[in-house]
Amino acid sequence: MAEGNPMLALERGEAVLTPPAILIQGRPDPVHDYRDIDSALDTNEPERFAQRYREAGGSLEVRYIDQSDQVSGCLAPLAQFLTQQLVG
């Protein structure tokens, strides 16, 4: 699991592709929205990933949505991101 973990690959400094990306995170989400006490960064998991992704040269936007509305709640931010990337 550690070998294929995108977060750990970034933290190991592996060469990875970093196209513009969006991370849509539901809240509350105890599985993903937490702080790893073993991390050098004092941020929650989505923000930690975003920081490491940016440090690797990528552009990543983190958007939070209500966990109870995760299916329809992610459509607008995703459509906005795709429009921005594809149309400019």
HUUR-V962935 format. One record per residue. RES is the residue in one letter. PSI is psi in radians with two decimals (NA if undefined). BURIAL is # if it has 24 or more other ideal C-beta (glycine too) atoms within 12 Angstrom, else .. D_CENTER is the distance of its C-alpha to the mean C-alpha in Angstrom with 1 decimal. Layout:
RES_PSI_BURIAL_D_CENTER + RES_PSI_BURIAL_D_CENTER
This chain:
M_-0.72_._18.1 + A_-0.61_._17.4 + E_-0.64_._18.4 + G_0.10_._16.0 + N_2.07_._12.9 + P_-0.69_#_10.2 + M_-0.83_#_9.3 + L_-0.57_._13.1 + A_-0.74_._13.8 + L_-0.75_#_12.1 + E_-0.44_._14.0 + R_-0.17_._17.1 + G_0.37_._17.0 + E_2.60_._17.3 + A_2.01_._17.7 + V_2.66_._14.8 + L_2.42_._14.3 + T_1.18_._11.7 + P_2.83_._12.4 + P_2.39_._11.1 + A_2.84_#_7.9 + I_2.44_#_6.4 + L_1.99_#_3.9 + I_2.03_#_7.0 + Q_2.17_#_7.6 + G_2.61_#_11.4 + R_2.40_._13.5 + P_2.55_._15.4 + D_1.61_._13.7 + P_-0.31_._15.3 + V_-0.71_._13.8 + H_-0.41_#_10.1 + D_1.29_._10.6 + Y_2.95_._12.9 + R_2.20_._13.8 + D_2.02_._14.9 + I_-0.29_._18.4 + D_-0.09_._18.6 + S_2.56_._15.9 + A_-0.29_._17.3 + L_2.37_._14.7 + D_1.06_._15.6 + T_2.89_._12.3 + N_2.99_#_10.5 + E_-0.82_#_8.1 + P_-0.73_#_4.8 + E_-0.58_#_6.8 + R_-0.81_#_8.0 + F_-0.78_#_5.4 + A_-0.76_#_5.1 + Q_-0.79_#_8.8 + R_-0.66_#_9.5 + Y_-0.77_#_8.2 + R_-0.68_._10.3 + E_-0.49_._13.0 + A_0.03_#_13.3 + G_0.04_._14.1 + G_2.93_._11.2 + S_2.10_._10.3 + L_2.24_#_6.8 + E_2.33_#_7.1 + V_2.19_#_5.7 + R_2.33_#_8.5 + Y_2.39_#_10.2 + I_2.85_#_13.0 + D_2.19_._15.9 + Q_-0.60_._15.5 + S_-0.25_._19.1 + D_0.61_._18.3 + Q_-0.48_._15.2 + V_-1.03_._17.0 + S_-0.46_._18.6 + G_-0.41_._16.3 + C_-0.22_._13.4 + L_-0.82_._16.1 + A_-0.87_._16.8 + P_-0.62_#_13.4 + L_-0.77_._12.9 + A_-0.72_._16.6 + Q_-0.79_._16.3 + F_-0.83_#_13.5 + L_-0.71_._15.6 + T_-0.78_._18.7 + Q_-0.74_._17.6 + Q_-0.66_._16.7 + L_-0.58_._19.8 + V_-0.60_._22.3 + G_NA_._21.4
